[in-house]
Amino acid sequence: MKAPVTTYRLQVTAGFDLDAATGVLDYLGDLGADWLYLSPLLKAEDGSDHGYDVVDHSQVDPARGGAAALARLAAAGAAAGHGILVDIVPNHMGVQTPALNAWWWDLLQHGQASRYAEAFDVDWSFGAGRIRLPVLGDDEDVSRLTVVDGELRYYDHRFPLAPGTADDGADAQAVHARQHYELVGWRRADAELNYRRFFGVNSLAGIRVEVPWVFAESHAEIIRWLREGLVHGLRVDHPDGLADPGGYLDQLAEATDGAYVLVEKILEGREQLPTSWPTAGTTGYDALADFDRVLVDPAGQAPLDALETRLRQHAGRPELSWPELVYRRKRAIADGILRSEVLRLARLLPAEAGTDDAIAELLAWFPVYRSYLPVGAADLRTAARLAGVRRPGLAPLIDRLLPLLADPAHPAAVRFQQTSGMVMAKGVEDTAYYRYSRLTSLNEVGADPEEFAVAVPTFHERQQARQAAFPTSMTTLSTHDTKRGEDVRARISVLAEVPAEWEATLAELRAAAPLGDAPFENLLWQAIVGSWPASKDRLAAYALKAAREARTSTTWTEPNAEFEAAMQALVTAAVDDPAVRGLVQEFVDRVRQAGWSNSLAAKLLQLTAPGVPDVYQGSELWETSLVDPDNRRPVDYGLRRELLARIDGGWLPPVDESGAAKLLVTARALRLRRDEAERFVRYAPVDVLGAAADHVVAFDRGGAITVATRLPIGLAASGGWRDTAVVLAGRRVVDVLTGERFDGGLLRVADLLGRYPVALLVPAPHHDEGNSTHDR
C-alpha cells in the first residue's frame, strides 16, 4: 500500500477548480507537502462549495473542471512526485434539485417499481407507499401546484410525473395525489419523513451502498481513478451512516487492491478504531484533541468551571455537568429533528406502548457514536443501564428490546447503529458545543470538552499508542468541519492561564454590549477574541449560526428577532464602538503572543508526531477562521509564495501578525518529513530537567527531535527558562527551523528557544563535530 508522508487539503470548487489546484502544485512542492488531499470531486448540486451533495456518481463535476482537468492534475502531480487522496461520499446523495439526480428522479417517477427503489433507504410501509417530500410552506397549500411541460411544479421546485397520471387533464392537485411522492409542509420533516437523511438535512437522502449493484455503480468512476493511477487513496466520509461500515470497507479494499483509505470516524474518549477494518486510520480529530489539550493549563479548570456556573445561574439555567448536558441535548434531538428516525425504528420492533420513548432514551445515553455489532454490544448494555437508572419505568421494556437491538441480523439493530451516530453528532457537535462555554477551544469535533487538559506524560503515551497501532492515520489541526480554526483555538486556550483576567474582561464586555444570554455571551466573546481582528460580516455570520445551533435564545425554525438584533448590535459594537473595541483589543494584546506561541507549538507537534499530518488549505499562515463556511474562504497563494521565497532566501521572520513564522515552521517540518522520512520511525519522550521542565513538550522520532513550549504566560511569570535543559545524545545538533547549531548533552532550553518557542533538531553534519561553541 502506497501511503502519504504528509497531505495538504484543498477545497475544490467552481471558484478553485482542478486546474487551479494544478496551478499551485509548484508552491505545495516548495512547501514540502507530499500528497494532495482533495474535497469530493463527483458531480454535486449546482453551486455546492463542499461537494458532499453528489447528484451523479458517473462523472467528475464539470463545475470543478471535469475529467480532463483531473487527468491534467494527476499528470502534473505525478511528474512532481505527488500522490492524490480524494474525499468520497458513500452514505448519501444530493436531492435538493431532483432533475439533477437521475436516480432520485426515477425513484419519484416510478416509486417502488423504480430500479432505484432499492438504492434509496425508504420505508414504503409508512406514508401509504408514497415518499414524503418536505417542500411546502407552513400553509401546505397545494393550490399553488401546477403542471407544466409534463412536470409537477411548486414555485421553482420541479418533480416528475408517473406515466399516465396527467393524461386526463386533471388539475394539478389531483395529479399530485396520483404520484409516488407526496409534497408536505417542511415542518413535518422531523417526525413524518419516510426516507433516511444525512442527519437532519432533507436535501441529502441516504443510499444503501450495502446493495452490491449500488456499490458498483456509485463507485465505478472512483475505482477508475485508482486503477488508472489518477488517484492513490480515498477518504471515506461519514462511514457511521452505513448499514455495515466494516463490510463496506472490505468491498472498497477488494475493489481498489488495498489502496490507502482513511475514514472520517469520530472516536469518543479512549475509544479505538475497529482493528478489523481495512483502513489506515481516521482523519485525525482524535489527534487534534491531544495537540490542543497538552497546551492547556490544568490550573484554569476550577476558576473557569466556577465562571461557567455563575453565568448559567445568571441566565436562570440549572448547573449541568457535561454528561448531563449531552444527555439532554441528545434526547432533545431524538424527540425533535430526528424523531422520524426514532419512529421508523419503533416500526421495526414489536408493537408495544412506549417503544419510541425507550428507543429515544437508549439513543440519548449511547456512550459512543455507534457500535459495529457484534463488537460494541457492551455500549448498548451501558446505554440500557443508564437509561434504566434515569427512567426506571422504562427498564422492563428496554430489557425486552435489548436482545433485538443487539442482534446484528435484526433490521432494528442495523438501523439503531446508523441512527445513534446521527443523534450524537446533532446533539453534541451541533448543539451542546454551542451551550458549553467554559473554554471553547475544547469544543471541537471529535473531542471531549470534559477533558480539560492533558498532562505531558499522558500526551506521550497517546502518541506512542498511535505510532504502534495506526502509524499512517491522519493527524490534523483544522478541517472544513472544525468549529474554530487552529489558531483561534490556540489563543482561546490562553484563557486557562489567565482566568481571572478573562472573567473581569468578560464582565466589562457584557456590560458594554448586553445580550441577555450569559453563557452564550461567553462563547461569543471568546470567538471574537480568538479570531481578532475579524470583519463585522464574518463575526455576524458566526454569531447567528452559533446562536441558532445553541437553541437557547433563538433557533433556525423559530428565529427570535429581538435577540438576533441585539446580537448584531454586539458584533457591531465590538468592531465599531471605540470603547468596546478597546476592551477587546486590550485583552487580545494581553494574550496574543501566548496564543502565537501555542499556535507554533501545536503546529510543530502535529507535523512531527506519529501519523500523516494534514495541512488544511492556507493554514500554513495564521488560521483564524470560524465555523463553515468561513473556513472555506479563498486562499491567497500569491502571498504565501512571496513569504516562502523570502524564507528560503534566509529570512527568519518574527512571530507577528503576518504568520510568516508559522510558514517557516510548516515548510521546514514538512520538508524534513518528506526528504528524511527515516528520522520519523519511532516515538520516545525526551527528558527535560530544571525549574521550568513542565513548560516543555519534547520527543524524539528517531533522529528528529521536537521541542515545544507550553503554558507561556506561566513560564514568564515564574522567571523564564532558568536552568531548564533537554537531555540529548552527546553529538551536536542543528535546529532545522533556524539553522543554529548546539552542543548535545544537556542543552539549555533558554539557548535553544531564544528566537522561537519551538525547535526541530537533527544531528549536525559530521564535519561540524569539532566546533563545540553554540552558534548564534
Summary of the structure (lengths in Angstrom):
residues: 776
radius of gyration: 27.2
end to end distance: 44.0
largest distance: 98.4
contacts: 2727
relative contact order: 0.09
helix: 48%
strand: 14%
